[in-house]
Amino acid sequence: MTDELILANATLVLPGETLRGSVRLVAGEIADIATGSGVPRGGTDLEGDFLSPGLVELHTDNLERHLQPRPGVDWPHAAAILAHDAELAGTGITTVFDAMRVGSVSRKASRYGSYARGLASELLELRAADALKISHFLHLRAEVCSDTLVQELEEFGTKDRVGLVSLMDHTPGQRQFRDLSKLEAYVKGKHGFDDVGFQAHIAHLKMLRDTYGDLHEVEAVKAARRFGAVLASHDDTTAQQVATSANHGIHLAEFPTTVEAARACHVHDIKVMMGAPNLIRGGSHSGNVAARELAELELLDIVSSDYVPAALLMSAVKLGEIWGDMARGLATVTQAPAEAVELFDRGRLEVGKRADLIRFGLVQGATALRGTWSRGRRVA
């Protein structure tokens, strides 16, 4: 990393506005911001491209995709982590909360085992070795409909960079899986169940929720406090579920499934996060509320790439078009997510903030990423 870098003649994406100017980076931080289209001696001419804060990703399944590129294929973990890290840098993401499930199911027919503790240790070892391009935190997805959530949460501590804990309840017949036909298609495809096997699977998950669900919610809330992590809800559907989330101290709602739930979130000062693929595709693959509808109702605050990293920047630009305000669109993937997880050192082009930046242009309406910097170092 050089001591100083000047990125000039850019369209700066500042809090609340865009304007032509330059940014000077020194020792991994933003040292100065100037207006105008001039290019000082030694500066890099961005030729009017957008210069934005790096993207902040709170919920991505992308690491799991690298770990198991096809069903039944397990990839070496270090290689998968490095490939995931490089892919995110190449899409403009400079801070990621890597989602890992905690809470397993032991029933043989529908078993899925624990993996988060070992994977987290490998990721943190690579980070300690300065092998990663971008900033990584852990997002523990606490599955209340499971056997082993309490034990798996106890394996983590305050030194594990757990920044986010989400309460996940995938009990059949509610939240994301209110429509059992959607769940049936997914589960039969993944596990190869016949009709009898699918019904047994449903019955077992409902039994787990009845037996452990309330305890697991309480323990996950306690664990988030122990880690010093932000607590999030997931797939809230009704105003009552949102009220329960608010009572837990939740300030971030991942993917509420209805307008009713999104409205209730704003009543309780809970930020609403939706998936970029939902916005780009024009609707939810699970049949839930469309992200665009929430955007047009002024009920959308944050966007996550979910399962398509490249969709994050695309979605921010699309929101800029919907709202007629590019700065506001980009804030849903920079400033808003950073503030939601209490990272106040990034997410804004301001003097003193981390020099996490991206350069991009628009080509026939598509986003073209042309550079990513993490703490002032070019990483893509």
C-alpha positions as CSV (number, residue, x, y, z in Angstrom):
1,M,0.0,0.0,0.0
2,T,1.4,3.4,-1.0
3,D,1.5,6.2,1.6
4,E,-0.8,8.4,-0.5
5,L,-3.3,7.9,-3.3
6,I,-5.4,10.6,-5.0
7,L,-8.5,9.5,-7.0
8,A,-9.6,12.5,-9.0
9,N,-12.2,13.7,-11.5
10,A,-14.8,11.3,-10.0
11,T,-18.5,11.5,-9.4
12,L,-18.3,11.3,-5.6
13,V,-21.2,9.5,-3.9
14,L,-21.4,11.5,-0.7
15,P,-24.0,11.3,2.1
16,G,-27.1,12.8,0.5
17,E,-25.6,14.0,-2.8
18,T,-23.3,13.2,-5.7
19,L,-20.8,15.8,-7.1
20,R,-17.6,15.9,-9.1
21,G,-14.5,15.8,-7.0
22,S,-11.5,14.0,-5.7
23,V,-10.5,11.9,-2.6
24,R,-7.0,11.7,-1.1
25,L,-6.2,8.5,0.8
26,V,-3.3,8.3,3.3
27,A,-2.4,5.3,5.5
28,G,-5.6,3.5,4.9
29,E,-8.0,6.4,5.7
30,I,-9.7,9.2,3.8
31,A,-7.5,12.2,4.4
32,D,-9.2,14.9,2.2
33,I,-12.1,15.4,-0.1
34,A,-12.1,18.2,-2.7
35,T,-14.6,19.3,-5.3
36,G,-14.0,20.0,-9.0
37,S,-12.9,18.0,-12.0
38,G,-9.2,18.8,-11.8
39,V,-6.6,16.1,-11.6
40,P,-3.6,17.0,-9.4
41,R,-0.1,15.9,-10.2
42,G,0.3,12.2,-9.4
43,G,-3.5,11.7,-9.1
44,T,-5.5,9.0,-11.0
45,D,-8.1,10.4,-13.4
46,L,-11.4,8.5,-12.9
47,E,-12.9,10.2,-15.9
48,G,-16.2,10.9,-14.2
49,D,-16.8,7.4,-13.0
50,F,-18.7,7.0,-9.7
51,L,-16.5,6.8,-6.5
52,S,-18.5,5.3,-3.7
53,P,-17.8,3.9,-0.2
54,G,-17.1,0.1,-0.4
55,L,-20.2,-2.1,-0.1
56,V,-21.2,-3.5,3.3
57,E,-22.7,-7.0,3.1
58,L,-24.7,-8.2,6.1
59,H,-26.2,-11.5,4.9
60,T,-24.6,-13.7,2.3
61,D,-24.7,-17.5,1.7
62,N,-21.9,-17.2,-0.8
63,L,-19.2,-18.8,1.4
64,E,-21.4,-22.0,1.7
65,R,-21.7,-22.1,-2.1
66,H,-17.9,-22.2,-2.4
67,L,-17.7,-24.9,0.3
68,Q,-20.2,-27.1,-1.5
69,P,-20.1,-26.1,-5.2
70,R,-22.4,-29.0,-6.0
71,P,-24.6,-31.3,-3.8
72,G,-22.3,-33.8,-2.1
73,V,-19.1,-32.1,-3.2
74,D,-17.1,-30.7,-0.3
75,W,-14.3,-28.2,-1.3
76,P,-11.2,-27.6,0.8
77,H,-12.1,-24.9,3.3
78,A,-9.1,-22.6,2.9
79,A,-9.4,-22.6,-0.9
80,A,-13.2,-21.9,-0.6
81,I,-12.7,-19.0,1.9
82,L,-10.0,-17.4,-0.3
83,A,-12.1,-17.8,-3.5
84,H,-15.2,-16.3,-1.7
85,D,-13.1,-13.4,-0.4
86,A,-11.7,-12.6,-3.9
87,E,-15.2,-12.9,-5.5
88,L,-16.6,-10.3,-3.0
89,A,-13.7,-7.9,-3.6
90,G,-14.4,-8.3,-7.3
91,T,-18.0,-7.2,-6.8
92,G,-17.2,-4.1,-4.7
93,I,-17.9,-5.6,-1.3
94,T,-15.3,-4.4,1.2
95,T,-17.0,-5.5,4.5
96,V,-18.8,-8.8,4.8
97,F,-20.6,-10.6,7.6
98,D,-20.2,-14.2,6.6
99,A,-23.4,-16.2,7.4
100,M,-22.9,-19.5,9.2
101,R,-25.7,-21.6,10.5
102,V,-25.6,-22.7,14.2
103,G,-28.2,-25.2,15.3
104,S,-28.3,-28.7,13.7
105,V,-30.8,-31.5,13.1
106,S,-29.7,-35.0,14.1
107,R,-32.6,-37.1,12.6
108,K,-30.9,-39.3,10.1
109,A,-33.3,-38.8,7.2
110,S,-33.1,-35.0,7.3
111,R,-29.8,-34.6,9.1
112,Y,-27.6,-31.5,8.7
113,G,-24.6,-31.3,11.0
114,S,-22.7,-28.6,12.7
115,Y,-19.9,-26.8,10.9
116,A,-19.7,-23.2,12.0
117,R,-17.1,-23.4,14.7
118,G,-14.5,-25.1,12.6
119,L,-15.1,-22.9,9.6
120,A,-15.0,-19.8,11.7
121,S,-11.7,-20.8,13.1
122,E,-10.2,-21.3,9.6
123,L,-11.5,-18.0,8.4
124,L,-10.1,-16.2,11.4
125,E,-6.7,-17.9,11.0
126,L,-6.6,-16.6,7.4
127,R,-7.5,-13.2,8.5
128,A,-4.7,-13.2,11.2
129,A,-2.3,-14.2,8.4
130,D,-3.4,-11.2,6.3
131,A,-4.5,-13.5,3.6
132,L,-7.9,-11.9,3.0
133,K,-8.5,-8.9,0.8
134,I,-11.5,-7.4,2.6
135,S,-12.9,-7.1,6.1
136,H,-14.7,-10.1,7.5
137,F,-17.0,-10.5,10.5
138,L,-19.2,-13.5,11.5
139,H,-23.0,-13.6,11.1
140,L,-24.3,-16.5,13.2
141,R,-27.7,-17.7,11.9
142,A,-29.3,-19.1,15.0
143,E,-31.7,-21.9,13.8
144,V,-34.3,-22.2,16.6
145,C,-35.9,-25.2,14.8
146,S,-33.0,-27.5,15.7
147,D,-31.5,-29.9,18.3
148,T,-28.2,-28.3,19.2
149,L,-28.4,-24.5,19.0
150,V,-27.4,-23.9,22.7
151,Q,-24.3,-26.1,22.5
152,E,-23.2,-24.6,19.2
153,L,-23.6,-21.0,20.4
154,E,-21.5,-21.9,23.5
155,E,-18.5,-22.7,21.2
156,F,-18.2,-19.0,20.3
157,G,-16.8,-16.1,22.4
158,T,-16.1,-12.4,22.4
159,K,-12.9,-12.8,20.4
160,D,-14.6,-14.4,17.4
161,R,-15.7,-11.2,15.6
162,V,-19.3,-12.2,15.8
163,G,-21.0,-9.0,14.7
164,L,-24.5,-10.2,13.9
165,V,-26.8,-12.9,15.3
166,S,-30.1,-13.6,13.5
167,L,-33.0,-15.5,14.9
168,M,-33.9,-18.0,12.2
169,D,-37.2,-20.0,12.4
170,H,-37.8,-22.2,9.4
171,T,-40.7,-24.1,10.9
172,P,-42.9,-25.4,8.1
173,G,-46.1,-23.5,7.7
174,Q,-44.9,-20.1,8.9
175,R,-42.7,-17.2,7.9
176,Q,-40.7,-17.9,4.7
177,F,-42.4,-21.3,4.4
178,R,-46.0,-20.4,4.9
179,D,-46.5,-21.9,1.4
180,L,-45.7,-25.6,2.0
181,S,-45.6,-26.2,-1.8
182,K,-42.5,-24.0,-2.0
183,L,-40.9,-25.9,0.9
184,E,-41.8,-29.2,-0.6
185,A,-40.2,-28.4,-4.0
186,Y,-37.0,-27.2,-2.2
187,V,-36.7,-30.1,0.3
188,K,-37.6,-32.9,-2.2
189,G,-35.0,-31.5,-4.6
190,K,-32.3,-31.3,-1.9
191,H,-32.9,-34.5,0.0
192,G,-34.7,-36.7,-2.5
193,F,-37.7,-37.3,-0.2
194,D,-40.8,-39.0,-1.5
195,D,-44.2,-37.9,-0.2
196,V,-44.0,-40.0,3.0
197,G,-40.5,-38.9,3.7
198,F,-41.4,-35.2,3.2
199,Q,-44.3,-35.5,5.7
200,A,-42.1,-37.2,8.2
201,H,-39.6,-34.4,7.8
202,I,-42.2,-31.7,8.4
203,A,-43.5,-33.5,11.5
204,H,-40.0,-33.7,12.9
205,L,-39.2,-30.0,12.4
206,K,-42.5,-29.0,14.0
207,M,-41.7,-31.3,17.0
208,L,-38.3,-29.5,17.3
209,R,-40.0,-26.1,17.3
210,D,-42.5,-27.2,19.9
211,T,-39.8,-28.7,22.1
212,Y,-36.9,-26.3,21.8
213,G,-38.1,-23.1,20.0
214,D,-38.9,-20.8,22.9
215,L,-35.7,-21.9,24.8
216,H,-33.6,-21.4,21.7
217,E,-34.9,-17.8,21.1
218,V,-34.0,-16.9,24.7
219,E,-30.6,-18.4,24.4
220,A,-29.8,-16.8,21.1
221,V,-30.7,-13.4,22.4
222,K,-28.5,-13.9,25.4
223,A,-25.6,-15.1,23.2
224,A,-25.8,-12.0,21.0
225,R,-25.5,-9.8,24.1
226,R,-22.6,-11.9,25.3
227,F,-20.8,-11.5,22.0
228,G,-21.6,-7.8,21.8
229,A,-23.3,-8.5,18.5
230,V,-26.3,-6.9,16.8
231,L,-29.4,-9.0,16.9
232,A,-31.6,-9.4,13.8
233,S,-34.9,-11.1,13.1
234,H,-35.6,-13.1,10.0
235,D,-38.7,-13.5,7.8
236,D,-41.1,-11.6,10.1
237,T,-44.6,-12.0,8.6
238,T,-47.0,-10.4,11.0
239,A,-47.1,-7.3,13.2
240,Q,-47.2,-9.6,16.3
241,Q,-43.9,-11.2,15.2
242,V,-42.4,-7.8,14.8
243,A,-43.6,-6.8,18.2
244,T,-41.8,-9.9,19.6
245,S,-38.7,-8.9,17.7
246,A,-38.8,-5.4,19.2
247,N,-39.2,-6.9,22.7
248,H,-36.0,-8.9,22.1
249,G,-34.2,-5.6,21.4
250,I,-33.9,-6.2,17.6
251,H,-33.2,-3.2,15.4
252,L,-32.7,-5.0,12.1
253,A,-35.2,-7.2,10.2
254,E,-33.9,-9.5,7.5
255,F,-36.3,-10.1,4.6
256,P,-39.8,-9.4,6.2
257,T,-42.2,-11.3,4.0
258,T,-45.2,-9.0,4.0
259,V,-46.0,-5.2,3.8
260,E,-47.7,-5.6,7.2
261,A,-44.4,-6.8,8.8
262,A,-42.4,-4.1,7.1
263,R,-44.8,-1.3,8.2
264,A,-44.6,-2.7,11.8
265,C,-40.8,-2.7,11.6
266,H,-40.8,1.0,10.9
267,V,-43.2,1.7,13.7
268,H,-40.8,-0.1,16.1
269,D,-37.7,1.7,14.6
270,I,-36.4,-1.6,13.1
271,K,-34.5,-1.2,9.8
272,V,-35.8,-3.3,7.0
273,M,-33.3,-5.3,4.8
274,M,-34.3,-7.0,1.6
275,G,-32.5,-9.2,-0.9
276,A,-30.9,-7.8,-4.0
277,P,-32.0,-10.8,-6.2
278,N,-35.6,-10.0,-5.2
279,L,-35.2,-6.5,-6.4
280,I,-33.3,-7.4,-9.6
281,R,-35.7,-10.2,-10.5
282,G,-38.8,-8.2,-9.7
283,G,-40.0,-10.5,-6.9
284,S,-39.3,-13.1,-4.3
285,H,-38.4,-16.7,-5.4
286,S,-40.4,-17.8,-2.3
287,G,-43.6,-15.9,-3.2
288,N,-43.2,-13.3,-0.5
289,V,-43.4,-9.5,-0.8
290,A,-41.4,-7.8,-3.6
291,A,-38.5,-5.6,-2.6
292,R,-39.5,-3.0,-5.1
293,E,-43.0,-2.7,-3.6
294,L,-41.4,-1.9,-0.2
295,A,-39.0,0.6,-1.9
296,E,-41.9,2.4,-3.5
297,L,-43.7,2.4,-0.1
298,E,-40.7,4.0,1.6
299,L,-40.2,0.8,3.7
300,L,-36.8,-0.4,2.5
301,D,-33.6,0.7,4.3
302,I,-30.9,-1.9,3.5
303,V,-30.1,-4.3,0.8
304,S,-28.2,-7.6,1.0
305,S,-26.8,-9.6,-1.9
306,D,-28.2,-12.8,-0.2
307,Y,-27.0,-15.4,-2.7
308,V,-25.7,-13.3,-5.7
309,P,-22.8,-11.0,-4.6
310,A,-22.7,-9.1,-7.9
311,A,-26.4,-8.2,-7.4
312,L,-25.6,-5.8,-4.5
313,L,-24.2,-2.9,-6.6
314,M,-26.8,-3.5,-9.3
315,S,-29.6,-3.2,-6.8
316,A,-28.2,0.0,-5.3
317,V,-28.1,1.6,-8.7
318,K,-31.6,0.3,-9.4
319,L,-32.9,1.9,-6.2
320,G,-31.2,5.1,-7.2
321,E,-33.3,5.0,-10.4
322,I,-36.5,4.1,-8.6
323,W,-36.0,6.9,-6.1
324,G,-34.4,9.4,-8.5
325,D,-31.5,9.7,-6.1
326,M,-28.3,7.8,-6.7
327,A,-26.8,8.8,-3.3
328,R,-29.8,7.4,-1.5
329,G,-29.7,4.2,-3.5
330,L,-26.0,3.6,-2.7
331,A,-26.6,4.4,1.0
332,T,-28.7,1.2,1.3
333,V,-25.5,-0.9,0.6
334,T,-22.9,1.4,2.3
335,Q,-23.9,3.8,5.1
336,A,-27.2,2.1,6.2
337,P,-25.8,-1.4,6.7
338,A,-22.6,-0.1,8.4
339,E,-24.7,1.9,10.9
340,A,-27.1,-1.0,11.5
341,V,-24.2,-3.1,12.8
342,E,-22.5,-0.2,14.6
343,L,-19.5,0.1,12.3
344,F,-19.2,3.9,12.3
345,D,-15.7,3.9,10.8
346,R,-16.9,3.1,7.3
347,G,-19.8,3.4,4.8
348,R,-19.4,7.1,4.1
349,L,-17.0,9.2,2.0
350,E,-15.9,11.4,4.9
351,V,-12.5,12.5,6.2
352,G,-11.2,10.1,8.8
353,K,-13.2,7.1,7.6
354,R,-11.6,3.9,6.4
355,A,-10.4,4.1,2.8
356,D,-12.8,1.4,1.6
357,L,-13.9,2.6,-1.9
358,I,-15.2,1.4,-5.2
359,R,-15.1,2.9,-8.7
360,F,-17.8,2.0,-11.1
361,G,-19.5,3.2,-14.3
362,L,-22.7,2.5,-16.1
363,V,-22.6,0.7,-19.4
364,Q,-25.9,0.3,-21.2
365,G,-27.7,0.5,-17.9
366,A,-25.5,-2.2,-16.3
367,T,-22.9,-1.5,-13.5
368,A,-19.3,-1.9,-14.5
369,L,-17.0,-2.2,-11.5
370,R,-13.6,-0.7,-12.3
371,G,-11.8,-0.8,-9.0
372,T,-12.0,-1.8,-5.3
373,W,-9.8,-0.5,-2.5
374,S,-9.7,-1.9,1.0
375,R,-8.0,0.4,3.6
376,G,-6.5,2.2,0.6
377,R,-5.0,-0.9,-1.0
378,R,-6.2,-1.9,-4.4
379,V,-7.8,-5.4,-4.1
380,A,-9.7,-5.7,-7.4
